[in-house]
Amino acid sequence: MLELRGVRHRYEGRVVLDLEQFSVPRTAAVAVVGHNGAGKSTLLRLLALLEAPTEGQVFWNGTAVPRRPAASLRRRVTLVEQRPVLFRGTVRENLEYGLRVREIGQAAANGIIADVVEISIRAANRNIERCARCQAQDRREAQLAENLWRVESS
């Protein structure tokens, strides 16, 4: 679990995030919403261990995270930005680069990439099925509205 306690974060002296306590349970999916400048990106960068808070403490499974966490800990937390960055080249080359930086051998990297491809294909198939169901639902709703309009106008 990731937790922030007594966190106040500043950029150029201006407080951009002020949280008494915030936690993300293990395996949780969290949506962060708010207006521009509310501190959403800052919160996510702190939770992803990309920055240390100006004040307060970040905890991982109840243990305080040092201001410069070990790479092994940072690898256990991930952040997918709204506009992800990809280097030139194929998706596979981008994946290989990330795995090479983490010093993962080629055989293990090939296995991980195969898993990513399989998961991506399953997700794409689910999205296609959802879109087909949504379109069918939209057609039914449109037909229902048209039928109701006919009944009311006759």
ABEGO torsion letter per residue (X at the ends): XBBBBGBBBBBGGBBABBBABBBBBBGBBBBBBEBBGAGAAAAAAAAAGABBBABEBBBBGGBBBBABBBAAAAAABBBBBABBBBBBEBAAAAAAAAAAAAGBBAAAAAAAAAAAAAAAAAAAAAAAAAAAAAAAAAAAAAAAAAAAAAAAAX
